[in-house]
Amino acid sequence: MKRMTVYLLATLFCCGGTSALADEGLNAIGEAFVKAFKAGDLDAVVALYAPDAVSFPPDAMAADGQASIRASWGGIFNNFEVRDLVITNARHQTEGALSAAWGNYRMILLPKAGGDEVVMEGRFTDVAKRVGNKWLYVADHASLPLPAHEPE
């Protein structure tokens, strides 16, 4: 049952990451993402994406554009209460108006329909661009490690 819960969560999950250097803490977009995610604020999460952003969730090839990204994140916020989101091993590289970030996340969610907490640990890679004085995600990729395949 626990494996099925994790699988179902993965099929709903579309990750927005955060960019940071572990020693420096989160940057502005990373802080905004973690704050909005922990609050379960779908509007605030979606506002961090450029209108033409693409997100690569574990269960689909892409969520393309803000409407599709909203639907993907909506699956999480409609079905789970966010207990925590912790970013680790985070790094980023910024050159001009583009910033790439990568690292790991640990998310704890409680099903609204009842049941045990779901702990999800994965990795992310993000690309953000500066638009005026604001950073917006343009590409967001999250993944969950799959168990090793045993040869037959």
C-alpha positions in Angstrom: 0.0 0.0 0.0 2.8 2.4 0.9 4.5 1.8 -2.5 1.1 2.5 -4.3 0.8 5.7 -2.3 4.2 6.9 -3.4 3.5 5.9 -7.0 0.2 7.8 -6.9 1.9 10.8 -5.5 4.6 10.6 -8.1 1.9 10.6 -10.8 0.5 13.8 -9.4 3.8 15.3 -8.7 5.4 18.1 -10.7 8.3 19.6 -9.0 9.3 23.2 -8.9 12.7 23.4 -7.4 14.7 25.9 -5.7 18.1 27.3 -6.4 20.7 27.9 -3.7 24.2 27.2 -2.7 24.2 25.1 0.5 26.4 27.5 2.3 24.6 30.7 1.2 21.0 29.6 1.7 18.2 30.0 -0.7 18.1 32.7 -3.3 15.0 34.9 -3.8 13.1 32.5 -6.1 14.0 29.5 -4.0 12.8 31.2 -0.8 9.6 32.2 -2.5 9.0 28.7 -3.8 9.6 27.0 -0.5 7.4 29.6 1.4 4.5 29.2 -1.1 4.8 25.4 -1.2 4.8 25.1 2.5 1.7 27.4 2.7 -0.1 25.3 0.0 -0.5 28.5 -2.0 -1.1 27.3 -5.6 -1.4 30.9 -7.0 1.9 31.9 -5.4 3.7 28.8 -6.7 2.4 29.2 -10.3 3.3 32.9 -10.2 7.0 31.9 -10.0 6.8 30.4 -13.5 7.1 32.3 -16.8 4.0 32.1 -19.0 5.9 29.9 -21.4 7.6 27.8 -18.8 7.8 24.0 -19.1 7.8 21.6 -16.2 8.8 17.9 -16.5 6.9 15.9 -13.9 7.7 12.3 -13.2 4.5 11.0 -14.7 4.4 13.0 -18.0 6.6 14.3 -20.7 5.8 17.9 -19.9 3.5 20.4 -18.3 3.8 23.2 -20.9 2.7 26.7 -19.8 1.3 28.1 -16.7 -2.2 26.6 -17.1 -0.7 23.1 -17.4 1.7 23.7 -14.6 -1.2 24.9 -12.4 -3.1 21.7 -13.1 -0.1 19.6 -12.3 0.6 21.4 -9.0 -3.2 21.4 -8.2 -3.1 17.6 -7.9 -0.7 17.9 -5.0 -2.5 20.8 -3.2 -6.0 19.4 -3.8 -5.1 16.0 -2.4 -2.4 16.6 0.3 -1.6 18.9 3.2 2.0 20.0 2.9 3.8 19.2 6.2 7.4 20.2 5.1 9.7 20.8 2.2 13.5 20.7 2.8 16.1 21.5 0.1 19.5 19.9 0.4 22.7 19.7 -1.6 21.5 22.7 -3.5 23.8 24.5 -5.9 23.3 27.2 -8.6 25.2 29.0 -11.3 24.0 32.4 -12.5 25.3 34.1 -15.7 23.6 37.3 -16.6 19.8 36.9 -16.8 19.9 33.0 -16.5 20.3 30.9 -13.5 20.6 27.1 -13.3 20.0 25.2 -10.1 20.1 21.6 -8.9 19.9 19.6 -5.7 17.7 17.3 -3.7 14.4 17.8 -1.9 12.5 16.0 0.9 8.8 16.6 0.9 6.4 15.4 3.6 2.7 15.4 2.7 -0.4 14.2 4.5 -3.3 12.8 2.4 -6.4 14.9 2.9 -8.5 11.8 2.6 -6.7 10.3 5.6 -3.8 7.9 5.9 -0.1 7.9 6.7 2.3 10.7 5.8 4.0 10.4 2.5 7.7 11.2 2.4 9.1 11.9 -1.0 12.8 12.3 -1.6 14.1 13.3 -5.1 16.2 15.5 -7.1 15.6 18.7 -9.2 17.1 20.8 -11.9 15.7 24.3 -12.7 16.4 27.1 -15.1 15.2 30.6 -14.2 15.5 33.9 -16.1 15.4 37.4 -14.8 12.5 39.4 -16.1 12.8 43.0 -14.9 13.6 42.7 -11.2 12.0 39.3 -10.8 13.3 35.7 -11.4 10.9 33.3 -13.1 11.3 29.6 -13.7 11.4 28.7 -17.4 12.3 25.0 -17.1 11.7 22.8 -14.1 12.6 19.1 -13.9 12.1 16.9 -10.9 12.6 13.2 -10.6 12.2 10.4 -8.1 14.9 7.7 -8.1 13.6 4.4 -9.4 14.6 1.1 -7.8 17.3 -0.8 -9.7 16.0 -3.2 -12.3 16.9 -6.8 -11.6 17.9 -8.7 -14.8 15.8 -11.7 -15.4 
